[in-house]
Amino acid sequence: HQTNSGKTLVEQPHDDEPMGPFEGPEKLLELWFADSRNDVLDGGLMRVDRQVWENMLDIVKCKVLSVIQGDDVDAYLLSESSMFVFPHKLILKTCGTTTLLLGLERLLSIAFDTLKAADNPTPAESLNSMELGKFVKRCFYSRKSFMFPERQKGPHRDWLLEVGVLDEYFASGSAYTVGKMNGNHWLLYMTSPTQGMDAIGTVARPLRLPSLPRPTPPADETLEILMTHLSPASCARFEFPDSVATPDPAKVACNEKDRGHLLGTQLSSTLGLTQLFDDTIVDAYAFEPCGFSANAIVKNQACKSTEDGYWTVHVTPEPDSSYASFETNIAACRDDKGLPWLVARVLSIFEPSRLSVTLFTSSNSSSPAPSLQDINEDNDGYKKSDILHALQLKNYRRTDRIAYSFDEYDLTFVSFD
């Protein structure tokens, strides 16, 4: 993460950017245009040229540092967080004072012009906001409450302004506040499932013979761990003054050989992030004078899925506003005992005093959450959301535990201090 207390290795802060603390908590946008990669042709969104994405990100006010490519997802490491491009969906996560929602129209236009059929003469520029929104099967937008909301720009200055922008594109959106309004809370906007690409008319779809069953898409699951008040020792690991030596490129396994990537890759290994999952490609970057970001692609065999998974980490270690986030869609690929282990492992790396954990899982059923004793007695009989609902963490006190059941999704939110 770029900090306003000094330069990054990418660019100087804008002249009109006020000096002060950096806003770590990210804005997170996830757009689905189809249920799976089987519903789009020729790699779908993954065939969009990098320069096209960079032009869109200029509107958002962030830059591409590097890209790693997998079979099912391309992971873009940004000057302010990350972007993950799948054939059929896109995840954009930006921190600081970025203007993510101002890039929404351009993003939807890129998706429309890429995914529509070759014989569809309609250009994206001829569509209004609501028509572009109809092309989206499902939209999720979320963020933690900001530490410094007065520093935000455009619609991000207020949650209701953000909701207003999203409502210009989506007719079926609903906004939620999860947690304490006067304390640690999480904000969510999501739409009901729609026809997506089918609503526009002619779209490019793979030929599927009537006798062949439609492949079942893998379960959708996203785990977020949002941490604040990191320990001084943890913050110190993410400080990179000029006195820190640049690693020997011959001894660091990364494609990019600049100082930021070399330091970031070395730290990923030292912290144990590289070893979280087998068969992982990591792309990491260390910011000067402080800050850290990393993306990873985990091959499908390693996460026991039909598609590659990802995780991403971002750290702002400034003492008065320290923050770290961990996000992954790989939790569903491990057995249920792995979820408490993964949360505990992440906390041991960043040592936060406060945290919230959110788990989004695709589900068509809901049942009362069991007790921890029930889960211990019959672990295999419960969903991961049940396990998170009953989660206990050593040396932490749970302050909130909230569960929502939406159309096709379950949400579990827990917070600790």
Buried (B, 14 or more C-beta within 10 A) or exposed (E): BBBBBBBBBBEEBEEEBEEBBBBBBBBBBBBBBBBBBBBBBEBBBBEBEEEEBEEBBEBBBBBBBBBBEBEBBBBBBBBBBBBBBBBBBBBBBBBBBBBBBBBBBBBBBBBBBBBBBEEBEBEBEEBEBEBBBBBBBBBBBBBBBBBBEEBBBBBBBEBEEBBEBBBBBBEBBBBBEBBEEEEBBBBBBBBBBBEBBBBBEBBBBEEEEEEEEEEEBBEBBBBBBBBBBBEEEBBEBBBBEEEEEBBEBEEBEBEBEBBBBBBBBBBBBEBEBBEBBEEBBBBBBBBBBBBBBBBBBBBBEBBEBBBBBBBBBBBBBBEEBBBBBBBBBBBBBBEBEBBBEBBEBBBEBBBBEBBBBBBBBBBEEEEEBBEEEBBEEEEEEBBBBBBBBBBEBEEBEEBBBBBBBBEEBBBBBBBBB
